[in-house]
Amino acid sequence: MYLMGLMHGHWTVKPEDANRYDFAPDRSPEPLALGISVVVPAKKIREVLDHPELVARRADAAREEARRNAPTPT
């Protein structure tokens, strides 16, 4: 199994607006999902995560975490 992308966003139709749309024949009392969203491809997510500045920040944070968790002499 592979990550293909990240879905972002969700549009719903309020029950009181359901009669304005042809896709809601049952007039459900619950909000209806439009089935429309934006998907960010995994390749683009990887580009952001692998940006040199972010890689350096993660390395700095890991070093700081290791320093804070290092055993102290007693």
Secondary structure, 3 states (H helix, E strand, C coil): CCCCEEEECCCEECHHHHHHCCCCCCCCCCCEECCCCEEEEHHHHHHHHCCHHHHHHHHHHHHHHHHHHCCCCC
